[in-house]
Amino acid sequence: MTKSVLNRSLFRVRVPKPLVFVIAGISGFASRFKAKPSVLNFEKAYDLTQDNWCCDISKAKKELGYRQEVTLSDGVKETIHWYLENRWM
C-alpha cells in the first residue's frame, strides 16, 4: 500500500538481524548527544526483525463495541501524507 501511495518502486535491503541490533545500539547511543531522538533504537529493531505481524480486532469489537471507521488503505494514505507534511519522510 505504501508503495502505491508514494508511487515509487520497492526494493528490499536484507540485513542480518544481529547487525540491525548493533546499528540500533550505536544509533541509540549517538542520539544521547543530539537534540532529536534516534529513528532506529532497540524497540524499533525488535519491530523490524519480526517475521510476521498479525492484528486481530475481534476482541475489541466483542468486548468494547469497537467499530472500524477508517479502512487500512485510507489509514496508510493519511499516515504517509502526515509524514510527508511534517518532513518525517
ABEGO torsion letter per residue (X at the ends): XAAAAAGBBBBBBBBBAAAAAAAAAAAAAAAAABABBBABBAAAAAAAABABBBBBAAAAAAAAGBBBABBAAAAAAAAAAAAAAAGAX
